[in-house]
Amino acid sequence: MNIVDLIIKKRNGGELTTDEINYFIKGVTDKSLPDYQISAMLMAIFFRSLSPQETADLTLAMVHSGTTLDLSEINGIKVDKHSTGGVADTTTLILAPLVASLGLKVIKMSGRGLGHSGGTIDKLESIPGYNTDLSTQQAIKQVNNIGLAIIGQTSDLTPADKYLYALRDVTGTVDSIPLIASSIMSKKLAGGSDAIVLDVKVGNGAFMQDITQARQLAKAMVEIGNSLNKKTVALITAMDRPLGNNIGNSLEVEEAINVLKGKVKGRLKDVVLELGAHMLVLGKITNNLETARNMLNENIANGKGLDKFKELITAQGGNPHVCDDLSLLPQPTEKFTVTAKKSGIISQMDTAKIGRASVALGAGRTYKGEKIDLSAGIIMNKTVGDAVQQGDKIAELYASDIDKCNIAADILNESIEISNVEKKPLPTILEVIE
Ligand code: URA
């Protein structure tokens, strides 16, 4: 087999065989293929796309490029969850303990922030002492003890995806539906769970900007999962405005705790309930979505979800008292209020830009490995559709450096459109693809 022939075949719109895709991924994994040929293949895929069979083959080849988790030591159905990423999306921190408090076994591998969107591992590290770096065996033991572990992704999982992702990032080939679908699903399948609930975000803070693209991505991932015998459900949810009110690591932990305490309602909680209900049904805790929603609400009201979160924090070396005393979370030294420049209705938000304002405050990275400020971020006081008077508070910025607040305030002001025309925001949950 010759890689040049395969690139030409794909460039001309041909369909690669399973063996040809395996050959390509083997060359990526053992580094026998140079970056220029891998990049040429990625660009050919970007323009010519992949058939469902090719997408499944690519996914499996990436799964087998590294180790896969064997979760057979954990009794019961293990259900994983993945979000395609957004702003103020702290669902995992609420959802994982909540479903675990109802008996579902959850072993969740999460990532760090990427671009404008935050990452669960960074958020958890704002809890003093919390260790995200458990071995697989430690995580399995913990799930057997308390039903739940949230850890960083181990480095030997899907190395081909890691390599391809880094190349895609710098060759203009990230936003290809089969490449995104196979990238996400390879990690989920290698993670070893029995079933998967996907949260595919749509809107200007997401990879997928419109519902047609989001539906295609959701269908591609559901098809991959189901074709490989992992029951997969995808929810398409809105990311045309921040999901919660808080953006930034310790601020999102704070909001997660407040949702678990029943103090915060709204869109973030709605998405948690919907994803959680599907997880409970896939995990056969109940066979009815409405019952599942009620169970989740009940474990918010009776505090069992919050207790499970405290158990998780304790098991991973963190200080569970943060749940009772939020001032134990990292605290910023600077606070800055952003007010409405004019009166009207908030007709639109550039959500990715709001995420970038949070990065400018220090909550995210601008280069690989950058140290972030866990206390930095934004609390949004207004959202799309709200009426404002000139001078009303729109957001509060937090950082350890006032210059950063000034820069972020400019970015935030640019990202919020105030007009006299009311535009309808997207419904929070748009579709369920099964
Ligand atoms: N997230 C991933 O893990 N992979 C992609 O390709 C895009 C988002």
Boltz pocket constraint, residues with backbone or C-beta under 6 A from the ligand:
constraints:
  - pocket:
      binder: B
      contacts: [[A, 84], [A, 165], [A, 174], [A, 179], [A, 180], [A, 181], [A, 183], [A, 184]]
      max_distance: 6.0
